[in-house]
Amino acid sequence: MISAEALPKIIDTSQLTSDLEGTFHYDHSQWIDMRLALEDFMWQAADLLDRLDDLQEDLSRNDFGEDVATAKHGLDVHADMKKKIMKAPVEDIDVTGQRLLQRLSGETTSGYDSGYSGRDSEASTGNPDLQASVPQILHNLDSIRSSQNHLLQLWHHKKLKLDQCFQLRLFEQDCEKMFDWICHNRDVFLMNYVEIGHSYNLAKELQEEHNHFTMSSMNVYVNINRILAVASRMMESGHYAASHIRSVASRLDRAWKEFAAGLDERTAVLALSVLFHHKAEQYVENVGGWNQACENLSIPSEILMLETAIHQHQNLYESMCQAYTEVYNAYQSLLNGLDLLVQVCLNLPPPPSRPPCIHYTANGNHIHNGGIVHSTSKKLLYQLDHLVQVCNQPNIEHPTRKHDGAQSDSSSSGGSRQASNPAADYSEGASHVLAVIHQILNHHRNLEHRWHTKKIKLHQRLALRLFQEDVKQVLDWLANHGEVFLRKNTGVGRTLQKARVYQKSHEHFENVAQVITLLTYFECGRKQYRESETKTLVWFV
């Protein structure tokens, strides 16, 4: 043991307190007070840093909403997060730290005077334990300030991401609605996709219904165009899901264009169906009048009237052929429209062949093919079979979220998409169109047969009247000139000169008779030519 008197011999008196006969100033109560203040500050600073770290951890979470509601809730929570950051007692801790530093350093320039700062400074400046805590206090103050600034930066960065997430979910929700609308209305559209009507009135009714449906569908394009414009703005602004937005927008645009193309082609096909049924019904309505005109056997006797009747009969045939041509060409256009409809909806190449057209010969006679209706009917069956494939296409896929990887469940309704039976629609439409074409063809064949029969009678009557006229002219010439000449010129001449005169006169008479005979032969040939002309209606296979 060392006595108190011996301490100055071992330890410098400047390091000993006054109670040990030294000069070192030390107040234990003041040291305890300073140490408590220092420990309290350090605890508050550590607690605040922990709270700021917790807030930073919360801000670092990838808690983006999966739908509009959760994205909106995320924005509300993020707004509350800023309030928590701003309510953190950073300023209070800073003020406390600055006061503590003043007490430790003895600075009084701040105007703060606790009443014992001089004594604290005097005690602390010579206390290495308290002086060693000054860098730690400064470090905590800097850490608190930098943590708060970093939190505010993180908050603003995440606020931008949350706003973009909310815009993305709104965009996806709008796209989902548009996809649902397109899928649902595509199902409604395909329910009568292959139906073209069984009459002019039904086809017209289908056309009006489809036009109304098309107009209501086109109103949706305004919303789709707005959605695509929003997608373009989001991509231009550097959205974090720009590739996903581009993919969904392109799919929506493609789905709408395919839907609109189907509407346009359906509109064209229904217009052709209306035209086809209108021409077909007009033809059938005119069949009665044409039959009556062909069956009217009141043939005139005068040559001029016969020639007029033949001309009118030829005009009747041309009108019949014109009506038949319009029906068939309307039928051909309808098939071509179905071709385009199938190509647009199925993206198929054009069919290998086209239906043949109707042509006329140089003399106006109608050349048609008995196999045209058969081959064209087979082509119609082929096209309607493609329409069944259109009806059985898979449904439009909904957009897939970029962050969750889950596909939409809308395709699960594909099993109930068709309320009607496509095969039944195909069979019914094919049977109806073929029945109409066969009906028109049978009418036209019967009309041509009757027209040809009456034409033969008209030409035969005209040939008979011309023959009678020629015979009458010959008989008149014989009666008025031939017999008179022979009765008058019975002499043979008494002299050579007189005999030669009689001979020349008789030769002239023979020449005149031969000319009349040739004219008669020419008329007979003309009649035979007209007779053969009535048989020039040829059926090419």
Secondary structure in CASP SS format (residue, H / E / C, confidence):
PFRMAT SS
TARGET T0000
AUTHOR 0000-0000-0000
METHOD secondary structure of the structure
MODEL  1
M C 1.00
I C 1.00
S C 1.00
A H 1.00
E H 1.00
A H 1.00
L H 1.00
P H 1.00
K H 1.00
I H 1.00
I C 1.00
D C 1.00
T H 1.00
S H 1.00
Q H 1.00
L C 1.00
T E 1.00
S H 1.00
D H 1.00
L H 1.00
E C 1.00
G C 1.00
T C 1.00
F E 1.00
H C 1.00
Y C 1.00
D C 1.00
H H 1.00
S H 1.00
Q H 1.00
W H 1.00
I H 1.00
D H 1.00
M H 1.00
R H 1.00
L H 1.00
A H 1.00
L H 1.00
E H 1.00
D H 1.00
F H 1.00
M H 1.00
W H 1.00
Q H 1.00
A H 1.00
A H 1.00
D H 1.00
L H 1.00
L H 1.00
D H 1.00
R H 1.00
L H 1.00
D H 1.00
D H 1.00
L H 1.00
Q H 1.00
E H 1.00
D H 1.00
L H 1.00
S C 1.00
R C 1.00
N C 1.00
D C 1.00
F C 1.00
G C 1.00
E C 1.00
D C 1.00
V H 1.00
A H 1.00
T H 1.00
A H 1.00
K H 1.00
H H 1.00
G H 1.00
L H 1.00
D H 1.00
V H 1.00
H H 1.00
A H 1.00
D H 1.00
M H 1.00
K H 1.00
K H 1.00
K H 1.00
I H 1.00
M H 1.00
K H 1.00
A C 1.00
P C 1.00
V H 1.00
E H 1.00
D H 1.00
I H 1.00
D H 1.00
V H 1.00
T H 1.00
G H 1.00
Q H 1.00
R H 1.00
L H 1.00
L H 1.00
Q H 1.00
R H 1.00
L H 1.00
S H 1.00
G C 1.00
E C 1.00
T C 1.00
T C 1.00
S C 1.00
G C 1.00
Y C 1.00
D C 1.00
S C 1.00
G C 1.00
Y C 1.00
S H 1.00
G H 1.00
R H 1.00
D H 1.00
S H 1.00
E H 1.00
A H 1.00
S H 1.00
T H 1.00
G C 1.00
N C 1.00
P H 1.00
D H 1.00
L H 1.00
Q H 1.00
A C 1.00
S C 1.00
V H 1.00
P H 1.00
Q H 1.00
I H 1.00
L H 1.00
H H 1.00
N H 1.00
L H 1.00
D H 1.00
S H 1.00
I H 1.00
R H 1.00
S H 1.00
S H 1.00
Q H 1.00
N H 1.00
H H 1.00
L H 1.00
L H 1.00
Q H 1.00
L H 1.00
W H 1.00
H H 1.00
H H 1.00
K H 1.00
K H 1.00
L H 1.00
K H 1.00
L H 1.00
D H 1.00
Q H 1.00
C H 1.00
F H 1.00
Q H 1.00
L H 1.00
R H 1.00
L H 1.00
F H 1.00
E H 1.00
Q H 1.00
D H 1.00
C H 1.00
E H 1.00
K H 1.00
M H 1.00
F H 1.00
D H 1.00
W H 1.00
I H 1.00
C H 1.00
H H 1.00
N H 1.00
R H 1.00
D H 1.00
V H 1.00
F H 1.00
L H 1.00
M H 1.00
N C 1.00
Y C 1.00
V C 1.00
E C 1.00
I C 1.00
G C 1.00
H C 1.00
S C 1.00
Y H 1.00
N H 1.00
L H 1.00
A H 1.00
K H 1.00
E H 1.00
L H 1.00
Q H 1.00
E H 1.00
E H 1.00
H H 1.00
N H 1.00
H H 1.00
F H 1.00
T H 1.00
M H 1.00
S H 1.00
S H 1.00
M H 1.00
N C 1.00
V H 1.00
Y H 1.00
V H 1.00
N H 1.00
I H 1.00
N H 1.00
R H 1.00
I H 1.00
L H 1.00
A H 1.00
V H 1.00
A H 1.00
S H 1.00
R H 1.00
M H 1.00
M H 1.00
E H 1.00
S C 1.00
G C 1.00
H C 1.00
Y C 1.00
A C 1.00
A H 1.00
S H 1.00
H H 1.00
I H 1.00
R H 1.00
S H 1.00
V H 1.00
A H 1.00
S H 1.00
R H 1.00
L H 1.00
D H 1.00
R H 1.00
A H 1.00
W H 1.00
K H 1.00
E H 1.00
F H 1.00
A H 1.00
A H 1.00
G H 1.00
L H 1.00
D H 1.00
E H 1.00
R H 1.00
T H 1.00
A H 1.00
V H 1.00
L H 1.00
A H 1.00
L H 1.00
S H 1.00
V H 1.00
L H 1.00
F H 1.00
H H 1.00
H H 1.00
K H 1.00
A H 1.00
E H 1.00
Q H 1.00
Y H 1.00
V H 1.00
E H 1.00
N H 1.00
V H 1.00
G H 1.00
G H 1.00
W H 1.00
N H 1.00
Q H 1.00
A H 1.00
C H 1.00
E H 1.00
N C 1.00
L C 1.00
S C 1.00
I C 1.00
P C 1.00
S C 1.00
E C 1.00
I H 1.00
L H 1.00
M H 1.00
L H 1.00
E H 1.00
T H 1.00
A H 1.00
I H 1.00
H H 1.00
Q H 1.00
H H 1.00
Q H 1.00
N H 1.00
L H 1.00
Y H 1.00
E H 1.00
S H 1.00
M H 1.00
C H 1.00
Q H 1.00
A H 1.00
Y H 1.00
T H 1.00
E H 1.00
V H 1.00
Y H 1.00
N H 1.00
A H 1.00
Y H 1.00
Q H 1.00
S H 1.00
L H 1.00
L H 1.00
N H 1.00
G H 1.00
L H 1.00
D H 1.00
L H 1.00
L H 1.00
V H 1.00
Q H 1.00
V H 1.00
C H 1.00
L H 1.00
N C 1.00
L C 1.00
P C 1.00
P C 1.00
P C 1.00
P C 1.00
S C 1.00
R C 1.00
P C 1.00
P C 1.00
C C 1.00
I C 1.00
H E 1.00
Y E 1.00
T C 1.00
A C 1.00
N C 1.00
G C 1.00
N C 1.00
H E 1.00
I E 1.00
H C 1.00
N E 1.00
G C 1.00
G C 1.00
I H 1.00
V H 1.00
H H 1.00
S H 1.00
T H 1.00
S H 1.00
K H 1.00
K H 1.00
L H 1.00
L H 1.00
Y H 1.00
Q H 1.00
L H 1.00
D H 1.00
H H 1.00
L H 1.00
V H 1.00
Q H 1.00
V H 1.00
C H 1.00
N C 1.00
Q C 1.00
P C 1.00
N C 1.00
I C 1.00
E C 1.00
H C 1.00
P C 1.00
T C 1.00
R C 1.00
K C 1.00
H C 1.00
D C 1.00
G C 1.00
A C 1.00
Q C 1.00
S C 1.00
D H 1.00
S H 1.00
S H 1.00
S H 1.00
S H 1.00
G H 1.00
G H 1.00
S H 1.00
R C 1.00
Q C 1.00
A C 1.00
S C 1.00
N C 1.00
P H 1.00
A H 1.00
A H 1.00
D H 1.00
Y H 1.00
S H 1.00
E H 1.00
G H 1.00
A H 1.00
S H 1.00
H H 1.00
V H 1.00
L H 1.00
A H 1.00
V H 1.00
I H 1.00
H H 1.00
Q H 1.00
I H 1.00
L H 1.00
N H 1.00
H H 1.00
H H 1.00
R H 1.00
N H 1.00
L H 1.00
E H 1.00
H H 1.00
R H 1.00
W H 1.00
H H 1.00
T H 1.00
K H 1.00
K H 1.00
I H 1.00
K H 1.00
L H 1.00
H H 1.00
Q H 1.00
R H 1.00
L H 1.00
A H 1.00
L H 1.00
R H 1.00
L H 1.00
F H 1.00
Q H 1.00
E H 1.00
D H 1.00
V H 1.00
K H 1.00
Q H 1.00
V H 1.00
L H 1.00
D H 1.00
W H 1.00
L H 1.00
A H 1.00
N H 1.00
H H 1.00
G H 1.00
E H 1.00
V H 1.00
F H 1.00
L H 1.00
R H 1.00
K H 1.00
N C 1.00
T C 1.00
G C 1.00
V C 1.00
G C 1.00
R C 1.00
T C 1.00
L H 1.00
Q H 1.00
K H 1.00
A H 1.00
R H 1.00
V H 1.00
Y H 1.00
Q H 1.00
K H 1.00
S H 1.00
H H 1.00
E H 1.00
H H 1.00
F H 1.00
E H 1.00
N H 1.00
V H 1.00
A H 1.00
Q H 1.00
V H 1.00
I H 1.00
T H 1.00
L H 1.00
L H 1.00
T H 1.00
Y H 1.00
F H 1.00
E H 1.00
C H 1.00
G H 1.00
R H 1.00
K H 1.00
Q H 1.00
Y H 1.00
R H 1.00
E H 1.00
S H 1.00
E H 1.00
T C 1.00
K C 1.00
T C 1.00
L C 1.00
V C 1.00
W C 1.00
F E 1.00
V C 1.00
END
